Amino acid sequence: MSKYEKLWKYLKTDGRVSLKLTFEEIKNILGFGIDHSFLTYKKEAENYGYKAGKISLKEKHITFNKI
């Protein structure tokens, strides 16, 4: 099981075409904050029907788009 599994399941359950989640929202979903390893794991989202789009370090959010 991936350490980001809860996030992927959240995306799949939500079902919106596009979701913009703040780092804080992601921390609340996962129980921990994202780190640099997210860049390696982000491709797993595709198995749940989403692709990680824009990652804004300045605005502290990630946009996920349904594929």
mmCIF file of the N, C-alpha and C atoms, coordinates in Angstrom:
data_MODEL
# 
_entry.id   MODEL 
# 
loop_
_atom_site.group_PDB 
_atom_site.id 
_atom_site.type_symbol 
_atom_site.label_atom_id 
_atom_site.label_alt_id 
_atom_site.label_comp_id 
_atom_site.label_asym_id 
_atom_site.label_entity_id 
_atom_site.label_seq_id 
_atom_site.pdbx_PDB_ins_code 
_atom_site.Cartn_x 
_atom_site.Cartn_y 
_atom_site.Cartn_z 
_atom_site.occupancy 
_atom_site.B_iso_or_equiv 
_atom_site.pdbx_formal_charge 
_atom_site.auth_seq_id 
_atom_site.auth_comp_id 
_atom_site.auth_asym_id 
_atom_site.auth_atom_id 
_atom_site.pdbx_PDB_model_num 
ATOM 1   N N  . MET A 1 1  ? 0.832   -1.179 0.000   1.00 0.00 ? 1  MET A N  1 
ATOM 2   C CA . MET A 1 1  ? 0.000   0.000  0.000   1.00 0.00 ? 1  MET A CA 1 
ATOM 3   C C  . MET A 1 1  ? 0.879   1.246  0.000   1.00 0.00 ? 1  MET A C  1 
ATOM 4   N N  . SER A 1 2  ? 0.540   2.170  -0.866  1.00 0.00 ? 2  SER A N  1 
ATOM 5   C CA . SER A 1 2  ? 1.271   3.431  -0.979  1.00 0.00 ? 2  SER A CA 1 
ATOM 6   C C  . SER A 1 2  ? 0.976   4.336  0.212   1.00 0.00 ? 2  SER A C  1 
ATOM 7   N N  . LYS A 1 3  ? 1.938   5.147  0.574   1.00 0.00 ? 3  LYS A N  1 
ATOM 8   C CA . LYS A 1 3  ? 1.713   6.081  1.673   1.00 0.00 ? 3  LYS A CA 1 
ATOM 9   C C  . LYS A 1 3  ? 0.696   7.156  1.295   1.00 0.00 ? 3  LYS A C  1 
ATOM 10  N N  . TYR A 1 4  ? 0.409   7.295  0.005   1.00 0.00 ? 4  TYR A N  1 
ATOM 11  C CA . TYR A 1 4  ? -0.564  8.279  -0.464  1.00 0.00 ? 4  TYR A CA 1 
ATOM 12  C C  . TYR A 1 4  ? -1.919  7.658  -0.820  1.00 0.00 ? 4  TYR A C  1 
ATOM 13  N N  . GLU A 1 5  ? -2.114  6.416  -0.471  1.00 0.00 ? 5  GLU A N  1 
ATOM 14  C CA . GLU A 1 5  ? -3.349  5.688  -0.795  1.00 0.00 ? 5  GLU A CA 1 
ATOM 15  C C  . GLU A 1 5  ? -4.616  6.424  -0.341  1.00 0.00 ? 5  GLU A C  1 
ATOM 16  N N  . LYS A 1 6  ? -4.609  6.997  0.841   1.00 0.00 ? 6  LYS A N  1 
ATOM 17  C CA . LYS A 1 6  ? -5.795  7.727  1.338   1.00 0.00 ? 6  LYS A CA 1 
ATOM 18  C C  . LYS A 1 6  ? -6.134  8.905  0.429   1.00 0.00 ? 6  LYS A C  1 
ATOM 19  N N  . LEU A 1 7  ? -5.123  9.568  -0.075  1.00 0.00 ? 7  LEU A N  1 
ATOM 20  C CA . LEU A 1 7  ? -5.352  10.701 -0.975  1.00 0.00 ? 7  LEU A CA 1 
ATOM 21  C C  . LEU A 1 7  ? -5.951  10.229 -2.289  1.00 0.00 ? 7  LEU A C  1 
ATOM 22  N N  . TRP A 1 8  ? -5.418  9.162  -2.839  1.00 0.00 ? 8  TRP A N  1 
ATOM 23  C CA . TRP A 1 8  ? -5.935  8.647  -4.110  1.00 0.00 ? 8  TRP A CA 1 
ATOM 24  C C  . TRP A 1 8  ? -7.390  8.206  -3.962  1.00 0.00 ? 8  TRP A C  1 
ATOM 25  N N  . LYS A 1 9  ? -7.694  7.547  -2.874  1.00 0.00 ? 9  LYS A N  1 
ATOM 26  C CA . LYS A 1 9  ? -9.075  7.111  -2.628  1.00 0.00 ? 9  LYS A CA 1 
ATOM 27  C C  . LYS A 1 9  ? -9.998  8.308  -2.443  1.00 0.00 ? 9  LYS A C  1 
ATOM 28  N N  . TYR A 1 10 ? -9.505  9.351  -1.792  1.00 0.00 ? 10 TYR A N  1 
ATOM 29  C CA . TYR A 1 10 ? -10.286 10.577 -1.620  1.00 0.00 ? 10 TYR A CA 1 
ATOM 30  C C  . TYR A 1 10 ? -10.636 11.164 -2.987  1.00 0.00 ? 10 TYR A C  1 
ATOM 31  N N  . LEU A 1 11 ? -9.665  11.245 -3.885  1.00 0.00 ? 11 LEU A N  1 
ATOM 32  C CA . LEU A 1 11 ? -9.900  11.781 -5.223  1.00 0.00 ? 11 LEU A CA 1 
ATOM 33  C C  . LEU A 1 11 ? -10.961 10.969 -5.951  1.00 0.00 ? 11 LEU A C  1 
ATOM 34  N N  . LYS A 1 12 ? -10.818 9.659  -5.899  1.00 0.00 ? 12 LYS A N  1 
ATOM 35  C CA . LYS A 1 12 ? -11.753 8.776  -6.600  1.00 0.00 ? 12 LYS A CA 1 
ATOM 36  C C  . LYS A 1 12 ? -13.165 8.925  -6.040  1.00 0.00 ? 12 LYS A C  1 
ATOM 37  N N  . THR A 1 13 ? -13.282 9.018  -4.739  1.00 0.00 ? 13 THR A N  1 
ATOM 38  C CA . THR A 1 13 ? -14.586 9.159  -4.099  1.00 0.00 ? 13 THR A CA 1 
ATOM 39  C C  . THR A 1 13 ? -15.219 10.507 -4.421  1.00 0.00 ? 13 THR A C  1 
ATOM 40  N N  . ASP A 1 14 ? -14.415 11.565 -4.457  1.00 0.00 ? 14 ASP A N  1 
ATOM 41  C CA . ASP A 1 14 ? -14.936 12.904 -4.730  1.00 0.00 ? 14 ASP A CA 1 
ATOM 42  C C  . ASP A 1 14 ? -15.526 12.971 -6.139  1.00 0.00 ? 14 ASP A C  1 
ATOM 43  N N  . GLY A 1 15 ? -14.775 12.526 -7.119  1.00 0.00 ? 15 GLY A N  1 
ATOM 44  C CA . GLY A 1 15 ? -15.275 12.402 -8.479  1.00 0.00 ? 15 GLY A CA 1 
ATOM 45  C C  . GLY A 1 15 ? -15.355 13.669 -9.318  1.00 0.00 ? 15 GLY A C  1 
ATOM 46  N N  . ARG A 1 16 ? -14.999 14.822 -8.775  1.00 0.00 ? 16 ARG A N  1 
ATOM 47  C CA . ARG A 1 16 ? -15.052 16.051 -9.580  1.00 0.00 ? 16 ARG A CA 1 
ATOM 48  C C  . ARG A 1 16 ? -14.049 15.982 -10.731 1.00 0.00 ? 16 ARG A C  1 
ATOM 49  N N  . VAL A 1 17 ? -14.315 16.747 -11.770 1.00 0.00 ? 17 VAL A N  1 
ATOM 50  C CA . VAL A 1 17 ? -13.438 16.781 -12.939 1.00 0.00 ? 17 VAL A CA 1 
ATOM 51  C C  . VAL A 1 17 ? -12.081 17.380 -12.583 1.00 0.00 ? 17 VAL A C  1 
ATOM 52  N N  . SER A 1 18 ? -12.087 18.393 -11.730 1.00 0.00 ? 18 SER A N  1 
ATOM 53  C CA . SER A 1 18 ? -10.856 19.049 -11.319 1.00 0.00 ? 18 SER A CA 1 
ATOM 54  C C  . SER A 1 18 ? -10.956 19.406 -9.837  1.00 0.00 ? 18 SER A C  1 
ATOM 55  N N  . LEU A 1 19 ? -9.905  19.117 -9.095  1.00 0.00 ? 19 LEU A N  1 
ATOM 56  C CA . LEU A 1 19 ? -9.858  19.445 -7.672  1.00 0.00 ? 19 LEU A CA 1 
ATOM 57  C C  . LEU A 1 19 ? -8.579  20.201 -7.391  1.00 0.00 ? 19 LEU A C  1 
ATOM 58  N N  . LYS A 1 20 ? -8.698  21.289 -6.658  1.00 0.00 ? 20 LYS A N  1 
ATOM 59  C CA . LYS A 1 20 ? -7.531  22.028 -6.197  1.00 0.00 ? 20 LYS A CA 1 
ATOM 60  C C  . LYS A 1 20 ? -7.490  21.851 -4.686  1.00 0.00 ? 20 LYS A C  1 
ATOM 61  N N  . LEU A 1 21 ? -6.508  21.102 -4.220  1.00 0.00 ? 21 LEU A N  1 
ATOM 62  C CA . LEU A 1 21 ? -6.369  20.834 -2.793  1.00 0.00 ? 21 LEU A CA 1 
ATOM 63  C C  . LEU A 1 21 ? -5.146  21.564 -2.253  1.00 0.00 ? 21 LEU A C  1 
ATOM 64  N N  . THR A 1 22 ? -5.336  22.237 -1.123  1.00 0.00 ? 22 THR A N  1 
ATOM 65  C CA . THR A 1 22 ? -4.202  22.906 -0.485  1.00 0.00 ? 22 THR A CA 1 
ATOM 66  C C  . THR A 1 22 ? -3.337  21.851 0.208   1.00 0.00 ? 22 THR A C  1 
ATOM 67  N N  . PHE A 1 23 ? -2.121  22.230 0.491   1.00 0.00 ? 23 PHE A N  1 
ATOM 68  C CA . PHE A 1 23 ? -1.234  21.321 1.220   1.00 0.00 ? 23 PHE A CA 1 
ATOM 69  C C  . PHE A 1 23 ? -1.845  20.959 2.571   1.00 0.00 ? 23 PHE A C  1 
ATOM 70  N N  . GLU A 1 24 ? -2.545  21.925 3.187   1.00 0.00 ? 24 GLU A N  1 
ATOM 71  C CA . GLU A 1 24 ? -3.182  21.684 4.490   1.00 0.00 ? 24 GLU A CA 1 
ATOM 72  C C  . GLU A 1 24 ? -4.320  20.664 4.356   1.00 0.00 ? 24 GLU A C  1 
ATOM 73  N N  . GLU A 1 25 ? -5.123  20.782 3.305   1.00 0.00 ? 25 GLU A N  1 
ATOM 74  C CA . GLU A 1 25 ? -6.205  19.815 3.077   1.00 0.00 ? 25 GLU A CA 1 
ATOM 75  C C  . GLU A 1 25 ? -5.637  18.416 2.857   1.00 0.00 ? 25 GLU A C  1 
ATOM 76  N N  . ILE A 1 26 ? -4.553  18.348 2.093   1.00 0.00 ? 26 ILE A N  1 
ATOM 77  C CA . ILE A 1 26 ? -3.913  17.054 1.839   1.00 0.00 ? 26 ILE A CA 1 
ATOM 78  C C  . ILE A 1 26 ? -3.370  16.482 3.147   1.00 0.00 ? 26 ILE A C  1 
ATOM 79  N N  . LYS A 1 27 ? -2.805  17.329 3.979   1.00 0.00 ? 27 LYS A N  1 
ATOM 80  C CA . LYS A 1 27 ? -2.298  16.881 5.282   1.00 0.00 ? 27 LYS A CA 1 
ATOM 81  C C  . LYS A 1 27 ? -3.437  16.316 6.133   1.00 0.00 ? 27 LYS A C  1 
ATOM 82  N N  . ASN A 1 28 ? -4.599  16.958 6.093   1.00 0.00 ? 28 ASN A N  1 
ATOM 83  C CA . ASN A 1 28 ? -5.756  16.471 6.848   1.00 0.00 ? 28 ASN A CA 1 
ATOM 84  C C  . ASN A 1 28 ? -6.252  15.124 6.323   1.00 0.00 ? 28 ASN A C  1 
ATOM 85  N N  . ILE A 1 29 ? -6.188  14.928 5.027   1.00 0.00 ? 29 ILE A N  1 
ATOM 86  C CA . ILE A 1 29 ? -6.615  13.660 4.430   1.00 0.00 ? 29 ILE A CA 1 
ATOM 87  C C  . ILE A 1 29 ? -5.650  12.538 4.787   1.00 0.00 ? 29 ILE A C  1 
ATOM 88  N N  . LEU A 1 30 ? -4.360  12.823 4.671   1.00 0.00 ? 30 LEU A N  1 
ATOM 89  C CA . LEU A 1 30 ? -3.332  11.791 4.855   1.00 0.00 ? 30 LEU A CA 1 
ATOM 90  C C  . LEU A 1 30 ? -2.937  11.565 6.314   1.00 0.00 ? 30 LEU A C  1 
ATOM 91  N N  . GLY A 1 31 ? -3.011  12.623 7.106   1.00 0.00 ? 31 GLY A N  1 
ATOM 92  C CA . GLY A 1 31 ? -2.512  12.538 8.468   1.00 0.00 ? 31 GLY A CA 1 
ATOM 93  C C  . GLY A 1 31 ? -1.051  12.949 8.566   1.00 0.00 ? 31 GLY A C  1 
ATOM 94  N N  . PHE A 1 32 ? -0.479  13.368 7.452   1.00 0.00 ? 32 PHE A N  1 
ATOM 95  C CA . PHE A 1 32 ? 0.897   13.883 7.409   1.00 0.00 ? 32 PHE A CA 1 
ATOM 96  C C  . PHE A 1 32 ? 1.015   14.796 6.194   1.00 0.00 ? 32 PHE A C  1 
ATOM 97  N N  . GLY A 1 33 ? 1.996   15.659 6.224   1.00 0.00 ? 33 GLY A N  1 
ATOM 98  C CA . GLY A 1 33 ? 2.208   16.580 5.115   1.00 0.00 ? 33 GLY A CA 1 
ATOM 99  C C  . GLY A 1 33 ? 2.947   15.915 3.961   1.00 0.00 ? 33 GLY A C  1 
ATOM 100 N N  . ILE A 1 34 ? 2.733   16.443 2.760   1.00 0.00 ? 34 ILE A N  1 
ATOM 101 C CA . ILE A 1 34 ? 3.455   15.904 1.606   1.00 0.00 ? 34 ILE A CA 1 
ATOM 102 C C  . ILE A 1 34 ? 4.903   16.370 1.663   1.00 0.00 ? 34 ILE A C  1 
ATOM 103 N N  . ASP A 1 35 ? 5.748   15.610 1.033   1.00 0.00 ? 35 ASP A N  1 
ATOM 104 C CA . ASP A 1 35 ? 7.160   15.959 0.953   1.00 0.00 ? 35 ASP A CA 1 
ATOM 105 C C  . ASP A 1 35 ? 7.642   15.719 -0.469  1.00 0.00 ? 35 ASP A C  1 
ATOM 106 N N  . HIS A 1 36 ? 8.944   15.813 -0.683  1.00 0.00 ? 36 HIS A N  1 
ATOM 107 C CA . HIS A 1 36 ? 9.494   15.660 -2.033  1.00 0.00 ? 36 HIS A CA 1 
ATOM 108 C C  . HIS A 1 36 ? 9.182   14.303 -2.657  1.00 0.00 ? 36 HIS A C  1 
ATOM 109 N N  . SER A 1 37 ? 8.905   13.285 -1.857  1.00 0.00 ? 37 SER A N  1 
ATOM 110 C CA . SER A 1 37 ? 8.602   11.961 -2.409  1.00 0.00 ? 37 SER A CA 1 
ATOM 111 C C  . SER A 1 37 ? 7.291   11.971 -3.196  1.00 0.00 ? 37 SER A C  1 
ATOM 112 N N  . PHE A 1 38 ? 6.446   12.987 -2.965  1.00 0.00 ? 38 PHE A N  1 
ATOM 113 C CA . PHE A 1 38 ? 5.189   13.078 -3.712  1.00 0.00 ? 38 PHE A CA 1 
ATOM 114 C C  . PHE A 1 38 ? 5.450   13.075 -5.208  1.00 0.00 ? 38 PHE A C  1 
ATOM 115 N N  . LEU A 1 39 ? 6.540   13.685 -5.627  1.00 0.00 ? 39 LEU A N  1 
ATOM 116 C CA . LEU A 1 39 ? 6.861   13.739 -7.056  1.00 0.00 ? 39 LEU A CA 1 
ATOM 117 C C  . LEU A 1 39 ? 7.047   12.345 -7.650  1.00 0.00 ? 39 LEU A C  1 
ATOM 118 N N  . THR A 1 40 ? 7.520   11.403 -6.845  1.00 0.00 ? 40 THR A N  1 
ATOM 119 C CA . THR A 1 40 ? 7.678   10.027 -7.287  1.00 0.00 ? 40 THR A CA 1 
ATOM 120 C C  . THR A 1 40 ? 6.344   9.293  -7.288  1.00 0.00 ? 40 THR A C  1 
ATOM 121 N N  . TYR A 1 41 ? 5.540   9.538  -6.276  1.00 0.00 ? 41 TYR A N  1 
ATOM 122 C CA . TYR A 1 41 ? 4.287   8.818  -6.097  1.00 0.00 ? 41 TYR A CA 1 
ATOM 123 C C  . TYR A 1 41 ? 3.111   9.379  -6.877  1.00 0.00 ? 41 TYR A C  1 
ATOM 124 N N  . LYS A 1 42 ? 3.209   10.603 -7.387  1.00 0.00 ? 42 LYS A N  1 
ATOM 125 C CA . LYS A 1 42 ? 2.050   11.256 -8.002  1.00 0.00 ? 42 LYS A CA 1 
ATOM 126 C C  . LYS A 1 42 ? 1.470   10.477 -9.182  1.00 0.00 ? 42 LYS A C  1 
ATOM 127 N N  . LYS A 1 43 ? 2.271   9.666  -9.848  1.00 0.00 ? 43 LYS A N  1 
ATOM 128 C CA . LYS A 1 43 ? 1.767   8.873  -10.969 1.00 0.00 ? 43 LYS A CA 1 
ATOM 129 C C  . LYS A 1 43 ? 0.763   7.814  -10.530 1.00 0.00 ? 43 LYS A C  1 
ATOM 130 N N  . GLU A 1 44 ? 0.801   7.444  -9.250  1.00 0.00 ? 44 GLU A N  1 
ATOM 131 C CA . GLU A 1 44 ? -0.161  6.463  -8.731  1.00 0.00 ? 44 GLU A CA 1 
ATOM 132 C C  . GLU A 1 44 ? -1.595  6.967  -8.838  1.00 0.00 ? 44 GLU A C  1 
ATOM 133 N N  . ALA A 1 45 ? -1.787  8.276  -8.830  1.00 0.00 ? 45 ALA A N  1 
ATOM 134 C CA . ALA A 1 45 ? -3.132  8.855  -8.923  1.00 0.00 ? 45 ALA A CA 1 
ATOM 135 C C  . ALA A 1 45 ? -3.833  8.416  -10.202 1.00 0.00 ? 45 ALA A C  1 
ATOM 136 N N  . GLU A 1 46 ? -3.061  8.139  -11.232 1.00 0.00 ? 46 GLU A N  1 
ATOM 137 C CA . GLU A 1 46 ? -3.641  7.711  -12.508 1.00 0.00 ? 46 GLU A CA 1 
ATOM 138 C C  . GLU A 1 46 ? -4.389  6.392  -12.377 1.00 0.00 ? 46 GLU A C  1 
ATOM 139 N N  . ASN A 1 47 ? -3.987  5.550  -11.433 1.00 0.00 ? 47 ASN A N  1 
ATOM 140 C CA . ASN A 1 47 ? -4.692  4.288  -11.195 1.00 0.00 ? 47 ASN A CA 1 
ATOM 141 C C  . ASN A 1 47 ? -6.076  4.524  -10.601 1.00 0.00 ? 47 ASN A C  1 
ATOM 142 N N  . TYR A 1 48 ? -6.330  5.734  -10.123 1.00 0.00 ? 48 TYR A N  1 
ATOM 143 C CA . TYR A 1 48 ? -7.616  6.091  -9.510  1.00 0.00 ? 48 TYR A CA 1 
ATOM 144 C C  . TYR A 1 48 ? -8.379  7.099  -10.364 1.00 0.00 ? 48 TYR A C  1 
ATOM 145 N N  . GLY A 1 49 ? -7.907  7.295  -11.595 1.00 0.00 ? 49 GLY A N  1 
ATOM 146 C CA . GLY A 1 49 ? -8.618  8.146  -12.538 1.00 0.00 ? 49 GLY A CA 1 
ATOM 147 C C  . GLY A 1 49 ? -8.242  9.610  -12.524 1.00 0.00 ? 49 GLY A C  1 
ATOM 148 N N  . TYR A 1 50 ? -7.132  9.954  -11.875 1.00 0.00 ? 50 TYR A N  1 
ATOM 149 C CA . TYR A 1 50 ? -6.707  11.355 -11.796 1.00 0.00 ? 50 TYR A CA 1 
ATOM 150 C C  . TYR A 1 50 ? -5.249  11.511 -12.159 1.00 0.00 ? 50 TYR A C  1 
ATOM 151 N N  . LYS A 1 51 ? -4.925  12.721 -12.565 1.00 0.00 ? 51 LYS A N  1 
ATOM 152 C CA . LYS A 1 51 ? -3.537  13.064 -12.850 1.00 0.00 ? 51 LYS A CA 1 
ATOM 153 C C  . LYS A 1 51 ? -3.203  14.325 -12.059 1.00 0.00 ? 51 LYS A C  1 
ATOM 154 N N  . ALA A 1 52 ? -2.062  14.304 -11.402 1.00 0.00 ? 52 ALA A N  1 
ATOM 155 C CA . ALA A 1 52 ? -1.610  15.496 -10.678 1.00 0.00 ? 52 ALA A CA 1 
ATOM 156 C C  . ALA A 1 52 ? -1.180  16.526 -11.708 1.00 0.00 ? 52 ALA A C  1 
ATOM 157 N N  . GLY A 1 53 ? -1.818  17.688 -11.658 1.00 0.00 ? 53 GLY A N  1 
ATOM 158 C CA . GLY A 1 53 ? -1.494  18.765 -12.582 1.00 0.00 ? 53 GLY A CA 1 
ATOM 159 C C  . GLY A 1 53 ? -0.533  19.735 -11.937 1.00 0.00 ? 53 GLY A C  1 
ATOM 160 N N  . LYS A 1 54 ? -0.958  20.976 -11.878 1.00 0.00 ? 54 LYS A N  1 
ATOM 161 C CA . LYS A 1 54 ? -0.105  22.039 -11.353 1.00 0.00 ? 54 LYS A CA 1 
ATOM 162 C C  . LYS A 1 54 ? 0.160   21.859 -9.859  1.00 0.00 ? 54 LYS A C  1 
ATOM 163 N N  . ILE A 1 55 ? 1.431   21.939 -9.514  1.00 0.00 ? 55 ILE A N  1 
ATOM 164 C CA . ILE A 1 55 ? 1.847   21.928 -8.114  1.00 0.00 ? 55 ILE A CA 1 
ATOM 165 C C  . ILE A 1 55 ? 2.433   23.312 -7.845  1.00 0.00 ? 55 ILE A C  1 
ATOM 166 N N  . SER A 1 56 ? 1.731   24.087 -7.022  1.00 0.00 ? 56 SER A N  1 
ATOM 167 C CA . SER A 1 56 ? 2.182   25.441 -6.716  1.00 0.00 ? 56 SER A CA 1 
ATOM 168 C C  . SER A 1 56 ? 2.803   25.483 -5.326  1.00 0.00 ? 56 SER A C  1 
ATOM 169 N N  . LEU A 1 57 ? 4.102   25.648 -5.282  1.00 0.00 ? 57 LEU A N  1 
ATOM 170 C CA . LEU A 1 57 ? 4.788   25.771 -4.001  1.00 0.00 ? 57 LEU A CA 1 
ATOM 171 C C  . LEU A 1 57 ? 4.518   27.134 -3.379  1.00 0.00 ? 57 LEU A C  1 
ATOM 172 N N  . LYS A 1 58 ? 4.342   28.144 -4.217  1.00 0.00 ? 58 LYS A N  1 
ATOM 173 C CA . LYS A 1 58 ? 4.075   29.495 -3.718  1.00 0.00 ? 58 LYS A CA 1 
ATOM 174 C C  . LYS A 1 58 ? 2.693   29.576 -3.069  1.00 0.00 ? 58 LYS A C  1 
ATOM 175 N N  . GLU A 1 59 ? 1.677   29.048 -3.768  1.00 0.00 ? 59 GLU A N  1 
ATOM 176 C CA . GLU A 1 59 ? 0.305   29.102 -3.258  1.00 0.00 ? 59 GLU A CA 1 
ATOM 177 C C  . GLU A 1 59 ? -0.054  27.883 -2.406  1.00 0.00 ? 59 GLU A C  1 
ATOM 178 N N  . LYS A 1 60 ? 0.844   26.916 -2.363  1.00 0.00 ? 60 LYS A N  1 
ATOM 179 C CA . LYS A 1 60 ? 0.691   25.712 -1.544  1.00 0.00 ? 60 LYS A CA 1 
ATOM 180 C C  . LYS A 1 60 ? -0.583  24.931 -1.864  1.00 0.00 ? 60 LYS A C  1 
ATOM 181 N N  . HIS A 1 61 ? -0.687  24.550 -3.136  1.00 0.00 ? 61 HIS A N  1 
ATOM 182 C CA . HIS A 1 61 ? -1.804  23.707 -3.547  1.00 0.00 ? 61 HIS A CA 1 
ATOM 183 C C  . HIS A 1 61 ? -1.396  22.825 -4.723  1.00 0.00 ? 61 HIS A C  1 
ATOM 184 N N  . ILE A 1 62 ? -2.191  21.781 -4.931  1.00 0.00 ? 62 ILE A N  1 
ATOM 185 C CA . ILE A 1 62 ? -2.000  20.882 -6.067  1.00 0.00 ? 62 ILE A CA 1 
ATOM 186 C C  . ILE A 1 62 ? -3.341  20.737 -6.759  1.00 0.00 ? 62 ILE A C  1 
ATOM 187 N N  . THR A 1 63 ? -3.337  20.829 -8.074  1.00 0.00 ? 63 THR A N  1 
ATOM 188 C CA . THR A 1 63 ? -4.544  20.624 -8.864  1.00 0.00 ? 63 THR A CA 1 
ATOM 189 C C  . THR A 1 63 ? -4.508  19.216 -9.440  1.00 0.00 ? 63 THR A C  1 
ATOM 190 N N  . PHE A 1 64 ? -5.598  18.488 -9.232  1.00 0.00 ? 64 PHE A N  1 
ATOM 191 C CA . PHE A 1 64 ? -5.750  17.144 -9.780  1.00 0.00 ? 64 PHE A CA 1 
ATOM 192 C C  . PHE A 1 64 ? -6.850  17.188 -10.833 1.00 0.00 ? 64 PHE A C  1 
ATOM 193 N N  . ASN A 1 65 ? -6.615  16.537 -11.966 1.00 0.00 ? 65 ASN A N  1 
ATOM 194 C CA . ASN A 1 65 ? -7.585  16.512 -13.045 1.00 0.00 ? 65 ASN A CA 1 
ATOM 195 C C  . ASN A 1 65 ? -7.982  15.079 -13.373 1.00 0.00 ? 65 ASN A C  1 
ATOM 196 N N  . LYS A 1 66 ? -9.286  14.890 -13.569 1.00 0.00 ? 66 LYS A N  1 
ATOM 197 C CA . LYS A 1 66 ? -9.804  13.572 -13.931 1.00 0.00 ? 66 LYS A CA 1 
ATOM 198 C C  . LYS A 1 66 ? -9.322  13.221 -15.331 1.00 0.00 ? 66 LYS A C  1 
ATOM 199 N N  . ILE A 1 67 ? -8.923  11.973 -15.513 1.00 0.00 ? 67 ILE A N  1 
ATOM 200 C CA . ILE A 1 67 ? -8.476  11.540 -16.848 1.00 0.00 ? 67 ILE A CA 1 
ATOM 201 C C  . ILE A 1 67 ? -9.487  10.588 -17.467 1.00 0.00 ? 67 ILE A C  1 
# 
